[in-house]
């Protein structure tokens, strides 16, 4: 199991077009890095799905498939955690505007479950305005101490 | 691989065998169209077999819910068969276990419609 030495960060960055193919790319990148960090297969799947859901939000809701806007993916791998930052160049996003997908009256809604999955699968989730415009989501998954 | 859907008839139950990935832009819309077509043709008892589905994201879950609503509004039933542990986990997280009837065994699932 290859883990970076204590305290050392390994970084991967990618700038992706606002197309659905970028969602698969982001997921592939992060699963690869999660594997290198030492996460098991189930954890890799969960991290991959969380990043997939975030990237869908960035492409579809943030950048609205704009050819001129990009999705910014940063992955940092340390000996204790994987940190993923996904930024879009959209018009911002208000978390409090989202309905609770677990409320009985919302169970049969077609959409709105992405953030629930992200929060379930990752240890930390933070959403804030991106410097220069847009929204940035920061996800952290800690490695279990072996 | 995107989702591949085939349907077969077992008595009066239509079994939809799904395979591949049910994700945004990668099978979710064909999934929705197939269920809507079957419901529009008057199929009231639908069993969705997910045994060969390797991956479902939140869009895929949304399509399953949409299919459930379409079939139910048509006076029919949509039940699920052969869920992997990961898909079962997704239904738990989203509380959709309280919505869908889920079966591990096809014979039991078919019998449940009668």
HADDOCK unambig.tbl for C-alpha pairs under 7 A between the chains (distance, minus, plus):
assign (segid A and resid 102 and name CA) (segid B and resid 94 and name CA) 6.43 0.50 0.50
assign (segid A and resid 102 and name CA) (segid B and resid 95 and name CA) 6.55 0.50 0.50
assign (segid A and resid 108 and name CA) (segid B and resid 65 and name CA) 6.03 0.50 0.50
assign (segid A and resid 110 and name CA) (segid B and resid 62 and name CA) 4.28 0.50 0.50
assign (segid A and resid 110 and name CA) (segid B and resid 63 and name CA) 6.63 0.50 0.50
assign (segid A and resid 110 and name CA) (segid B and resid 65 and name CA) 6.14 0.50 0.50
assign (segid A and resid 110 and name CA) (segid B and resid 66 and name CA) 5.84 0.50 0.50
assign (segid A and resid 111 and name CA) (segid B and resid 59 and name CA) 6.87 0.50 0.50
assign (segid A and resid 111 and name CA) (segid B and resid 62 and name CA) 5.52 0.50 0.50
assign (segid A and resid 113 and name CA) (segid B and resid 58 and name CA) 5.85 0.50 0.50
assign (segid A and resid 114 and name CA) (segid B and resid 58 and name CA) 5.54 0.50 0.50
